[in-house]
Amino acid sequence: MVAQPGSFQLEILDRLSDIPCQNWNALLPTDAGPFLRHEFLSALEETRCVGGNTGWQVAHLLLKDHDQLIGAMPLYLKQHSYGEFVFDWSWAQAYEQQGMAYFPKALCAIPFTPVQGPRILCNKNRDHQLIEERLIKGLKTLVMQNNLSSAHILFPITLEANGFKKNGFMLRDSVQFHWHNQGFENFEYFLSALTMKRRKNIRREREQVARESICFRHVPGIFSTVADWEFFYRCYENTYLEHRSNPYLNLAFFKLWAQRMPENLHLIIAERNGSPIAASMLVVDAENSKAYGRYWGAIEHVPCLHFETAYYQAIEYCISNKIKTFEGGAQGEHKMARGFLPTTIQSAHFIADPQFAKAVQHFLDREHQGIGAYVDELAEHSPLKSTKVQL
């Protein structure tokens, strides 16, 4: 516990299950989305996807007033930079070349999830600005008192990013690709909004899959079975194995997630002659009209099956359910050819060493200019006929 002026106390929590689910979720704003929920974050901990020897030490930062939880930040002490989607390996190398230890570092983020959202959680009946100030200062104190190299806030909402900047954090740009529903009545209406080249390409890719006699089964989480999740995990794991890597998440996590948050999950399973051969997963935030494409995999190779299962079937789902935004995950210029548009989001970074912080700021200034030019170039290759679709 860290003493604060007056009745406020900062605490570090190493296990989210020590807080009642309703107490944590009561801090979430309506636009928080499913990934900040106690059910999701605690499932990661309970199935050992974080904690232990994973390099993700749980250290959630809490702000209390007379033992009442009034603010929080999802926080981890990291021994590496895997699973973050904001790459600072070059910073770590340069830091250590100067004889300093870059790891562990403090990371405020949703593990393995490149989704923008609030990172400072506040009691709705308390002074949000005061809570934000106390938590940010508490995070910086945590870094300095424990000789950590840095603190990193991944994908905060814009208002929070500006608050971190005011408190000495440096902002870094990232580019993601999102699909936006412009009131499309069906998939053909969506195609009519694209340039002829993109429209033809998508039709050709879909026809390739159709010729393989593949059909798709959509499984809402509330109707999913253990067998569905076991097959999905087989596909998910195979994606990592094909890249000679190990999956971040285990089957126990997906089963627990499906048990706790079925209304937020949706499986898309590709089948040939009744036998499943591929699967993808959507995380659905109906309240905020968003869907997130998270994972995909297949047990046999079929040309263009990835695009159909992970993108086109998901877009059809969003159109049918009037979902406004479909986020396809980090990176991937190839998504633009499938109707996605570039979106710039930010992360915030505090470096303890003043001289190294100056060097990082110079790097970020140059990178910012480069990303700006990159986004401008992407805009010249927009898949849409115009910025507004006439239906």
Secondary structure, 3 states (H helix, E strand, C coil): CEECCCCEEEEEECCHHHCCHHHHHCCCCCCCCHHHCHHHHHHHHHCCCCCCCCCEEECEEEEEECCEEEEEECEEEECCCCCCCCCCHHHHHHHHHCCCCCCCEEEECCCCCCCCECCCEECCCCCHHHHHHHHHHHHHHHHHHCCCCEEEECCECHHHHHHHHHCCCEEEEEEEEEEECCCCCCHHHHHHCECHHHHHHHHHHHHHHHCCCEEEEEEEHHHCCHHHHHHHHHHHHHHHHHCCCCCCCCHHHHHHHHHHCHHHEEEEEEEECCEEEEEEEEEEEHHHCEEEEEEEEECCCCCCHHHHHHHHHHHHHHHHCCCCEEEEEECCHHHHHHCCEEEEEEEEEEECCHHHHHHHHHHHHHHHHHHHHHHHHHHCCCCECCCCCCC
